[in-house]
Amino acid sequence: MNEPKLPQLLGPENPVPALMPNYEFRPQQREFSVRIEQSLHLNVHAVIEAGTGIGKTIGYLVPILMSKQRVLISTYTKLLQDQVFDNDLAIAAEIAGIHRKVQVLKGRENYLCREKLQQAVRSAEPMSTSKIEASLMDVWQWSTSSRLGDLSELTDLEPKVHRLITASATECLKTQCPSYGDCAYFQAQDRAQKADVLIVNHQLLLAGSSPENNLTHQLFENFDVCLIDEAEQWPGVLREAASLVYDLNWLTVFSEDLQDQLGIGAQGDETLARWSRRLRATREEIDRRFESEDHAGPMSPAHKTQVLLMCDELEGLLSSLMEVLQVRGSRSLGIRQLSDQCAGQLDRIMAIAGDLEVDAQRYFWRSDGQGISWYRSDGWFQDHVEGSLNQTASFMNALTCIFVSASMTVNESFDFFLQQLPIRVETMHRIGSPFDFSRQVLGYKPAVLPSLQSDEYMSQLLSAIDSLLDRKALILVTSHKALASAAHYLRGNGDRLLFIQGEQGAAPLVEAFRAAKSGILLVTMGYWQGMDLAGADVDCLVMDRLPFKSPSDPLLQSIKQGLEDRESDFFLEFLLPDCALRLRQGFGRLIRRGSDRGVFVMGDARYWDASYAQYLQNNLPTFGWTDTLNDAIAFTGN
């Protein structure tokens, strides 16, 4: 590659202004892009932190397109995955002057299974409500014109309908399927095989790192480089996968799969119908048995006894079910597949029971809206992480891995991020933000902050800052309870245009807010990462409280135990730096362009009063603060 070419393409005289409205030249984007180019050529693992707003996506796409290597790009969300492909790619290709083969690949649950759709439509009347039937007809109509069969093209798809029209890996008939030639998933795999650049998401990347997922694993092995965007989320994805041992959701799914067989090739089989009902009842009974437990915690002796009893019950139940399914296996491939699934679950339950008998102290559990799940801790930091993720580490070491994010450092150090990776990183770069936060941001601390323990906390906080919310405000809350409380207050106070998480899909919600001249966007922490509000003209960002993770979460318990094993401080070495990173991510939603100005409201007194307050403040940019509401209002120009 001609060395001066990349700086020229992203320099002051670059071609971007003609392609992007409101484009601002940023030397940090050029520096970031050069660092990406260097990492591609050096073939060494690298982490590159680049401040919010420099234009990272274009910054890495241009050198990737100009390189001759096959590159995997992984994003945390499917929303960003589509944004990179649908919006940023065309601009980057015009800048680079090169049009390589770029494709998107998602997990199979994101693609329509035409065979299951046909089966569902044929059996819709006896198995579904009229709402389900109508939704299936909508999907059928869409399927006749959809080129990709990507279910993200549909909005507000009912979960029940989604299950009816997608096939899991065990359900998929592969080449034996009558609709194989039109299969959206395998067509996507074929396109991916021919791609120079393939855009995936973190969950699929992790799944493909295991040889057990042979089709995707073989596909990914043929790439040279993996760029992991939104990299601050990658350690959490690894933790969840490495620690989750068992949950009961499969019982519900298996029950529904049995029910589906009654509408396909086992009509009138009352035995299978009874088993379907029995599995669902078993799941409900086990959930009731554990519902008296608190939300999460370590495995107590009494809890161990209960779980072992559950394993014994499930072992007997599945052994009997396997006999029923094996007798009927000749009827259809679907029933044979269910029999294989049943055998796999039986082996898994027996293995967990054996492990629990000898090492129950390493187990933790969590109960939430999805039921109860069990996790195993093998420690997490430094040497432990490689042992728990050997396959992933081996896969990543076979590639050149480049981690990019706006927030990977704590106190200007990458140590916290790096010690959570299963590989060793050779090069590290930090590139600052292009924004003048001292000029563009004013912090507002309400004179009186409500108690975090109060049931009226959210309404009291919003009441204190109500006049700051009149034009364009973003409210980030740390729990769904706070979301509901804030929504209740906002609906009852004023006639502002509200954009509330859950009332429409993530992409249309954010886009509608961006396009509106005024209004309030209310979302939880799940939206903090990767939500690009450039051009939204947000003039007030509210955080309800500091974004600490709940210490009772089993994954946190796992980390705590691992740190205590090495006599380290859980709060200082994990909870606090993790909070600092999340705080930076949330704050990064406010200023997206050089012309933006906004007020930052922190509703948590601990930001100023706690012993660790200075630590958190040091991890945000420097800007002024006021406790006078009129000053804050004047700053926004309202």
N, C-alpha and C positions, 0 to 999 in steps of 0.2 A: 504494500500500500504506500502511496506517496505521502510522506509524513505531514506536509503542510495542509493536505487536503481537508482533513477533518476540522481543524481549527478554522479554516476558511469557511467551510459550510455552516458552522455554527458561530461565526464571528459577527461583528457589527454589520457587515454588508451581506448577511446570509439571505437566502430566499424565503425564510419563514414568514415574514410579514404578509406576503401575498397569499399565503396558505392559511394563516390563523388570524382571525380578528383579534384586536387588542393585544397583539404580541408585543412583548418587551424583551429586548436583548439583555441577557444575563451572562456575564463572564463565568459565573459559577456553573452554568449549564455546560459551557464549553469545557471547563476544567473537568467536570464530571465525565463528560463524553470521552475525553482523552484518557482518563483513568480506566474507563471501561475498555477502550481500545488496547491499552497497555496490558490489562489483565487477560484479554483474549489471546494476545500474542505470547505472553510469558508462560501461559499454561500453569499458573499457580492459583491456589485458593485465595480469594481476596474478599474483604469487607469494605464497602464504600458507603459512608454516611454522607448524605447530601441534604442540606436544609430544605425545609418546606418551601415549595413555590419555585424551585429552579427549573422545573420541567424535566423530571427524571425519566419519564417514559420515552419522550422523544430523544432525550439524552442517551439512553442505552440502545434504543432501536436503531438509530443511525449507524453507530459503529458495528452493531450486530449484522445489519444488512450489508455493510461494506466488507465484512469479513468473509472468508471462504469456509468457515466452520459451520457444522450443524449445531444449532443452539436450541436448548429447551429454555423457555421462559415460564416461570411458575409464579402465580399470584395467589394471594390468600383467599380472595373471593372470586366467584364466577362472574360477579358484576364487573370487577376490574378486568377479568379475562376477556369479556366481551368488549369492554371499552377500549382495551389495547388494540384488539383486532378491528373493531368497527370504526373507531375514530382516529386513533393515533397512528396506525400503521400506514395509511395512505399518505399522511403528511410526511412521515419519516422517509417513505420510499421516494417521494418527490424531492426531498432535500438530498438524499443519498444519490439519487439518479439511478438507483438499482432496484429492480423488482424481483426479489427472490420468492421461492415458493413458501408461503407462510400459511399455516393451518391452526385451527383450534381443536383441542381434544378434551372431552370431559368424561366423567365416569358414565357407565352404561345406563345408570338410573336417570340420566338427563336426556336420553334419546327414546323416541317412540318405538315400541315393539309392535309392528303392524299385525303380527299373528295374534298377540294378546288382545289388541284392539278389536280385531275381527271376532274373536271368541267372546269378548265382553259385550259387543253390540248384539251378537246372536242370542246371548243369554241374559240380556239386560232386564227384560220385563220381570222374570221371576226372582231376580236377585237384587234389584235396586229400587230406590225411590225414584219418583218422576224427575227429581232434581238431578240425580245421577244419570238417568237416561238422557236428559237434555244436554248435560255436559258431555257425555260420550258422543252425542250427535255433533256437537260443536267441534270436538276433537277430530271426528271423522271428516267433517267438512274441511277443517284446516289441513288434515293429512293429505288431501287430494292436491293441494297446491304447494305444500312445504317442500323445499328442495333438500333441506338438511335433516328434517325430523327432530330438530333441537327443541325441547319442550320449553326453553326460555322464551321462545317466540309467543307462547301462550301466557296470558295473565290470569291470576286468581284461579289456578287449577286446584280443584278439590283434592286433598290428600288421598281419599278413597279412590278417586278416578286415576290419580297418578299411579297408584299401585296396580290398578287394573290394566294399565297400558304400558307398563315397563316390565322388563324381565331381569331378574337377578342373575348372577353368574351361574348359580345352580339350576335356575329355571331355563336358561337359554338353551335351545336345541341346536344351536350353531348350524353346521352345514346340513343337518337333517330337517331343519325348519323349512316348511313350504314357502315362507316369505324371506328366506335367506338372501335371495338376489336383490331384494328391496330393503334390506335391513339398514336402518339409519346408523346404528352403532358400528357395524362392520364396514360400512362405507366410510365412516369417519376414521376408522382405523386404517383403511386403505389410503385415504388422503394423507394421514399422518405419516405413513411409511415413506411417502414421496416428498415430504416437506423438508426444506432447508432449516426453517425455523418453526418450532411447534410451541404453541401457547397452552399451558396446562394450569392446574391449580394445585395448591399444596397437598390436599388430600390425595389427589390422583398421583402426584409425584411420589408421595410416600408409599402408596399402594404398589406403584410400579417399581419401587426399589427392591421389592421382594420377589425372588424367583418363583414363588408360589403363584403369582399373577403372571403366568408365563407369557401371555400375549403382549401385555403392556410392558413387561420387563424386557422382553426381546426387542421391542420397539425402542425403548429408552436407551438400551445399551449401545445403539448405533449412533448416538449423539456424542459430540465432543465436549460441549460446555453446557452448564446449567446455571442460568441467572435466576436467582430467587429474589423477586420483588416483595415488598412488604415483609422483609426478612425478620423483623422483630417478632412476627407471629410464628415463625418456623419452630423455635424450641417448644412452644406450647403444643403444636401439632404433634411433634415427636413424643412429648410427655404423655399426651392422651393415648396415643397408639401403643406406647410401650407399657403403660400402666393398666389400661382397662383389661380386666380379666373376663368378666361375665355380666350380662344383664338379661332380663327376661323378655325383651322386645321380640325376640325370635319366636316365642310361644304364640304371641298374637299373630305375627306374620304367617307362621306355619298353619295356624288355625284357618286363616283366611285363604291360604293356598289350597288347603284341603277342600274348603267350601267352593273354591273356583273349579276344582276337579268335578264337582257335582254338576256344574253347568257345561262341562266339556265332554268328558268321556265316561263319567261314572254316575249318570243320571239315575236317581232312584236308589242309590246305595245308602241305605239308612245307617249302616255301620260306620261309613266314613262321615256321615253327617253327625252322628253321635260323638265321634272322635273330635271333630272340629269344635263342637260345643264344649266337650270335656277339656280340651286344651285351653280354650278361652277361660273357662271357669277355674282351671288350675292357676292360670296367671292371676286372675282376680283374687283368688283365695290367698296366694302367696303374698301379693301386694298388701292385702288386709292384715296378714300376719305380721308384717314389718311396719305397718303404718304408725304404730305407736312409737317407733324410733324417732329420734330427732333427725335433722336433715342430713347429717354426715358424721363420720367419726371412725376411730380405729376399731378393729375387731376385738370385742370383749369375749370372755369365755362363754357367756350366755348366748351371745350373738353367734359365736362359732358353732355352738351346739345346734342352734336353729338352722344355720346354713347347711351343716352336715345332714341334718334331718331332711331338709329340702332336697339336697343332692340325692339322698337315698330314694325319696319319693319319685323324683324325676327319672332316676335310673330305672325303677320298676315300670313307670308309665311308658317310657320310650321303648323299653324292651318289648312290652306288649304291643305297642303301636307298630314297631318294626315287623312283627309277625303278620299283622293285618296287611301292611303295605306290601310285603314280599309276596303274599298270596295273590295280590291284585296287580303285581308288577307287570304282568304280561299285557294288561289292558292298554297301557299308554306309557310313553317315555316320561311324561310328567309325573306319574305316580312312582316310577322307578327313581326319578330324581329326588322326590320327596323321601323315599326310603333311604337313599344315600345321605341326604341331609340329616335325617333322623339318626343314622349311625354315627355321623360326625359329631352331632350334639351329645350323643351318649358317651363317646370317647372323651369329649371335652369335660363333661360333668365328672366323670370318674377321675380324670387327671387333677381337676381342681380339688376334689374331695381328698385325694391322696396328699396333695401339697398342703392343704389346710391342716391336716393331721399333724404334720411335722413342723410347720412354719407359719402358724396363724398370726403371729405378731406382725408380720409384714403385710397384712391385709387391712384395707380400709373400705368403707362403703359410703354410698351417697344415695339419697332418696329425693326425687324431684317429680315434676309433672310427668316425666316419662317412666316413672317406676323406680325400682331399686337396682343399683349396679354395684359391683365389687371390683376393687382395684388392688394391685399388688405393688409394693414399693421395693425396689432394689437400689435405692439411693438415686441421685440424679446428677450431681455435679462431678466435673473433672473425670477421674478414672472410671467412675461408675457408669457414666453415660455411654462409653464405648461398649462396655459389657452387655448393656441392655439393648443395644441397637447395632449389633455387629453387621447384620445384612445391609442396613441403611448406610452405615459407615463405609462398608466395602463398596457399595454402589456409588456413593458420593466421591470417594477417593479415585474411582475410575474415570471421573469427569473432572473438568475444571469448574469449580463452583465459585460464583460471584454473588455475594449477598449485598443487596442494596436496600436502603431505607432512610427515612428522615430521622429516625430515632433508634439508634443502637447503642449509643454511648451514655454512660452515667458519670457525671463529673469529668467529662471529656476523656473517659477511658472505655475501651471496648471489652474490658475484662469480664463484666457481668454477662454480656452476650456470648463471648467466646467460650466460657466455661460450661455453657449449656449445649454446645455443639458436639456431635460424635466424631468430628474430624478436626485436624489442626490447620489453622489458617496462617498463611505466610505473610501476606501484605495487608495493610490497613491504611485507609485514607479518610480524613474528615474534610468536608467542604461546607463552608458556612452558608447562611441564608443570604439572599440578596436584599432583604428588607431592613428598613430602619425602624425597628420596633419602638425605640424611644420616641419617635415622631408619630408612628402609626397606631400605637396602642396606649390606652389609659386604663389602668386597673381601678376597679371600684370595690371598696369594702363597705358594705352597709354598716351604718353606725351601730345597729343592734342586730346580731345574728341569732336566729332561733336555735334552740337546742336540737342536736341531731337525733335525740331520743324521742322527740315530740311527734305524735301522730299528725300534727298540723304543720310539720316542718316545711313541706314543699309550699303549701298555700301561704304560710307566713313569709317565706323567702320571696316568692313571686309577688306578693302584695307589696313588699318593701321596694321592689325594683320595677313595679308595673309600668311606670311612665318611660322606662328605658326600652320597652318592648314594642313601641308603637310603629317602627318602620320595618326592619328586617332583623330578626333575632334567631339565634340557634341556641337551644337549651339541651345540654348533654346531661343525662341523669345516669346514676350508677345501678339502678335496679328497676324492675318492672313495676314494683310497688310505687316507686317515686314517679314513674311514667304515668301510671293511672291517676295518682294524686295531682300531678301537674296538669294533666289533661282535664280533670274535673274542674280545677280552678280556672283554667283558661277559657273553657266553654261557658263558665258562669260569670266571667268578667270581661265585658267588651265584645265587640263583633269583629275581631281580627280574623284574618284568613289563617286557618290552622292546618299544618301538615304533620300528622301524628303517625309515628311508626305503627305498623300493623293495619292501617286503614287502606293501604294499597301496597303494591310491591316496592322493593327498595329503589330500583332504578327510576320508575315513574314518580315516586315520591320525591326523590332528590331533584329530578329534572323539573318537576312542577314548581318546587320551591325556588329553584334557580331562576326560572322564567318569571316568577311573580314579582311585582313591584314592591310589595310589602307582605308581611306574614311572619309566622313563627314555625320553625321546624323543631319538633320535639322527638328525640331519639335516645336510645340507651347506648351503652358502651360498645355494643356490637357494630355500631355505625361509625365509631370514632376513627377506625382505620380505613384508609382508602376512599373516604368520602370526599370527592373533589368538588368544592364549592366555588371554584374560580368563576368569576362573573356574577356570583349571586349577590354581591354587595352586602354581605352580613355586617351590621354595625354594632351588634351586641352578642357576645358569647357568654352563656351562663353555665357554670358547672355546679351541680348541687352539692357535691362533697368530694373529698379526695378519693381517687379511684384505687383504693386498696382492695386486693382480692380478699375473699372471705377465708380466714384461717381454718375454718371448719371443712373446707372443700377437701375431698380425699386426695386429690392431686397435690394440694398444698401440704397435707399431712405427710404425703410421701416424701416431698422435698424436705420438709421439716425433719423427718426421721433420718434422711440421708445426711443432712447437715449436722444433726446432733451426733450421728455416728462418728463424725470427724471433729466433734467438739467445736462447732461453729455456731454463730448466732443467727438463727432463722430470720428474725426481724431485720437485722442490719445487713445480712448478706443476700436476702431474697425479697422479703415483703417491701422494704423501703425502696431499693433500687427499681423493683418492678413498678411500684407506684409512680416513681419519678418518670419512668418511660411512658406510662399511660398518661400522665399529666401532660407531658410534652406532645403526645399524639393528639390529645383533645384540644390543647391550645393551638395546635397547628391548623385547625379548621377555620380560624378567624381571619388571618391575613393571607391572601392568595395572590395578590398583585401589588405592585408598587404604589398604586393609587388608593388602595384600601385603607380605611381607618375604622377602628372599632374599640368598644369598651369590653374589657374582660371582667366578669363578675365571678368571684369565688365565694361560695356560700358556706364554706367550712372554716370555722375559726382556727382549726388546727394548723392551717397554712401559715398562720402568724404566731400562734401561741405554743405549739408543741415544741418539745426539745429538739425535734428533727426539722423544724420549720426552715431553717437556713439551708439545709441540705436540699429540700425541694425547691426553694426559691432559686438556688444556684443553678438548677437544671432548666429554668425558663429564661428566655431572653431578658435583658434589662429594659424596663419601662417604668414610667411613673405611676403612682397610686393616689387616689383621693378617697375621702370618706364623705364628700359632699355630693349629693345626688344631682344638684343643678350643674355642677362642673361636669359630671359624667354625661348628662343630657346635652350640654353645650358641645362637648367633644364630638358627639355623634352628628351634630348639625340639625337635630330635631327641633 
